[in-house]
Amino acid sequence: MPSVLKHTLRLRFLFSKCAGKKIRKLAFHPQTRLRPSPLSVSNISAVFMDHRPDHNTSGRRSLKRKLEQEFEQHEHEQEQRSDRKISFVETENSHQDLIREVRACVQILESIFSSSEADRAAAKSSAHALSELAKDEDIVSVIVDCGAVPSLVRHLQAPVLARDCGGGLLPYEHEVEKGSAFALGLLAVKPELQQLIVDAGALSHLVDLLKRHKNGYSCNSRAITGVIRRAADAITNLAHENSRIKAQVRTEGGIPPLVELLEFSDAKVQRAAAGALRTLAFKNDENKNQIVECNALPTLVLMLQSENSAIHHEAVGVMGNLVHSSPNIKQEVLLAGALQPVIELLSSCCLESQREAALLLGQFAAADSDCKVHIVQRGAVQPLIKMLQSPDAQLREMSAFALGRLAQETHNQAGIAHSGGILPLLKLIDSKNASLQHNATFALYGLADNEDNVADLIKDGGVQILHDGEFLAQPTKDCVAKTLKRIEEKIHGRVLNHLLYLMRVGDITVKGRVALALAHLCNPSDRKTIFIDNNGLELLLGLLESTVSKQQRDGSLALHKLATKATSLSPMDTAPPSPTPQVYLGEQYVNNSTLSDVTFIIEGKRFYAHRLCLLASSDAFRAMFDGGYRERDAQDIKIPNIRWDVFMLMMRFIYTGSIGVDIDIAQDLLMAADQYLLEGLKRLCEHAIAQNISAENVSVLYELSEAYNAMSLRQACILFILEQFDKLSIKPWYSRLIQHIIPEIHSCFAKSLAKAIRYEDLSQA
């Protein structure tokens, strides 16, 4: 029989040759699934296929030169094919050698199972060699295909005759079992192999290994420690995300010895046992209950206070999985005295423990209102706020989660804000992590419930941040909407007075933030007080005139929001009625000579009209026919500056009071309506034009509204300019347009806000 050591050395050599690197030794963490980075041993032949000869040749060369180059190229290709063939053969040979060597180790384990020193040494070396190879997932399938699992499971127990050796020590006592447990734990990294290993009978033997320290074995503490730790690690990997195996561990009696091992003298064993319990407790109520029934909580609480970060990290992880979705266990954990040690872990130098502690506090906080208060009273808020500013995203996420839960209690809300929690939470809104975003917005939603926090939220720019945030998940968007609504409902009384005070005495940044927030959220009855009496409108216009694009945009959108809330500045959605009700002759008299007493000449065509109807329509016609103008007594009146189709529409409006205004004729008809002082027709034209405002024509249309005193069209242009900041701000004429219209904006808003308050007073009266 060849030496196992020789086999092991050759395996390492061949593996290094195939993979192009040495096997990397990895730490075996008992809690997380061991996922070593795969070494590139598969598809090795593809590496050689990348080297192809260059076929690029010049098109201007002699036939002789061309033939010479083609001959040389052909020789080069032949050499490349030969090299690839040799490399491929070597690779295939190496793979076959690897299979032979694995089988050799498996055959050794299958053929020997005795207490002789030679057999024990061979078994130990074979198990160790397989565990070294199992550290790479690409080799795992080879190991399993060669039948290693049953052999390794068999060597989890001591040889049958081991106790009949005259009371002496068993050679390599615990070492073979440790190597076998280690190898099986590494194989269990692949989920599809977990049940295969369990079905081979591994669990009962692994549970027995957990008890070796008290089963009368020789007191080789280092060896016992190693075998127990590897057994616990193997159970962790076998049960990871496998509910069936978690239940099997319980039925095999694995939980009581794991709980006992929490008190083991060796820290690595404690950690391994806690890691296994952590996995077994996750989403398994029966396992949770048994862990608690085995009196694990007092020891876990003590482990929380360990100076060893690995110990308290695993302990807080076990508790987190125990209390998850288990209110009764949560109460038991709190009664066991876990609260203060968990809070102290928030200041641990171990990031993992900090994360787990913050998560656990969030779970505790869901218990009841008193628990939320106790967590804050015991000093959790300051370290949680500090964690919000950590470079570690998961730490920020968990601390925001905990603060969000704590902020659902009224007495905690002001305390979190007073301790400086608002600004760090607002900064998390910009995160591209959906969970982090949601936890931050949920915490802000809680803080907004306390009116003492509203002014601080607004002062820190919270309303703008919530308005502008790009939220990744719909529940987060819903939470933001509820938060803004909650803030809006509290802007009255002393909160409003506080905000008005800030608008008077705050620095320019704070004043702007308050004015912006109030434009979006204030009560309609308070608009005049805020924006006229306390200069809020001046602050918004100042932002609009700023050279900073962000400030311009904020001011523009805030003014648009304020305008659309004021009825007299609302967009022109429907055509307005005529402002001067009157009696109309009707459609049948339009351009009808019957009873006509005046004729207009337009573009050489005659239009038959009736003085009585014209006199009733506008001051312009009354002046024409009742004043001292020559048209007074004329029978034919020539109209030189208007088209026939425009005049026809104008007269139809005079006779009927209603016409459809097409956009193609609306501007010319507006000019005519302005000339003849037909306010009703003018409003119809303004409405038609306003429906077609665009980024390309808004500047021209604003000038048109000025030229013909079209106030409704002017307001529509202003609203469009304010609403479409993003599209218009890139136009070269935008800055000039804004400077030009700011006086008009001020005038429109001042009038509309004053008018709105009068309307409200009248309605209340």
HELIX and SHEET records of a PDB file:
HELIX    1   1 VAL A    4  ALA A   19  1                                  16    
HELIX    2   2 SER A   45  MET A   49  1                                   5    
HELIX    3   3 LEU A   63  SER A  111  1                                  49    
HELIX    4   4 GLU A  117  ALA A  134  1                                  18    
HELIX    5   5 GLU A  137  ASP A  145  1                                   9    
HELIX    6   6 ALA A  148  ARG A  154  1                                   7    
HELIX    7   7 VAL A  160  ASP A  164  5                                   5    
HELIX    8   8 GLU A  175  LEU A  187  1                                  13    
HELIX    9   9 PRO A  191  ASP A  199  1                                   9    
HELIX   10  10 ALA A  202  LEU A  210  1                                   9    
HELIX   11  11 ARG A  212  LYS A  214  5                                   3    
HELIX   12  12 SER A  221  ALA A  239  1                                  19    
HELIX   13  13 SER A  243  THR A  251  1                                   9    
HELIX   14  14 ILE A  255  LEU A  261  1                                   7    
HELIX   15  15 ALA A  267  ALA A  281  1                                  15    
HELIX   16  16 ASP A  285  GLU A  293  1                                   9    
HELIX   17  17 ALA A  296  LEU A  304  1                                   9    
HELIX   18  18 SER A  309  VAL A  323  1                                  15    
HELIX   19  19 PRO A  327  LEU A  335  1                                   9    
HELIX   20  20 LEU A  339  LEU A  345  1                                   7    
HELIX   21  21 LEU A  351  ALA A  365  1                                  15    
HELIX   22  22 SER A  369  GLN A  377  1                                   9    
HELIX   23  23 VAL A  381  MET A  387  1                                   7    
HELIX   24  24 ALA A  393  LEU A  406  1                                  14    
HELIX   25  25 THR A  410  HIS A  418  1                                   9    
HELIX   26  26 ILE A  422  LYS A  427  1                                   6    
HELIX   27  27 LEU A  428  ASP A  430  5                                   3    
HELIX   28  28 ALA A  434  LEU A  447  1                                  14    
HELIX   29  29 GLU A  451  LYS A  459  1                                   9    
HELIX   30  30 GLY A  462  ASP A  468  1                                   7    
HELIX   31  31 GLN A  474  GLU A  489  1                                  16    
HELIX   32  32 GLY A  493  VAL A  505  1                                  13    
HELIX   33  33 ILE A  508  LEU A  521  1                                  14    
HELIX   34  34 PRO A  524  ASP A  526  5                                   3    
HELIX   35  35 ARG A  527  ARG A  527  1                                   1    
HELIX   36  36 LYS A  528  ASP A  533  3                                   6    
HELIX   37  37 GLY A  536  LEU A  544  1                                   9    
HELIX   38  38 SER A  549  LYS A  565  1                                  17    
HELIX   39  39 THR A  567  LEU A  569  5                                   3    
HELIX   40  40 GLU A  587  TYR A  589  5                                   3    
HELIX   41  41 ARG A  611  SER A  617  1                                   7    
HELIX   42  42 ASP A  619  ASP A  626  1                                   8    
HELIX   43  43 ARG A  630  ARG A  632  5                                   3    
HELIX   44  44 TRP A  644  THR A  656  1                                  13    
HELIX   45  45 ILE A  663  GLN A  675  1                                  13    
HELIX   46  46 GLU A  679  ALA A  690  1                                  12    
HELIX   47  47 VAL A  698  ALA A  707  1                                  10    
HELIX   48  48 MET A  711  GLU A  723  1                                  13    
HELIX   49  49 PHE A  725  LEU A  728  1                                   4    
HELIX   50  50 TYR A  734  GLN A  764  1                                  31    
SHEET    1   A 3 LYS A 605  ALA A 609  0                                        
SHEET    2   A 3 VAL A 598  ILE A 602 -1                                        
SHEET    3   A 3 ASP A 636  LYS A 638  1                                        
END                                                                             
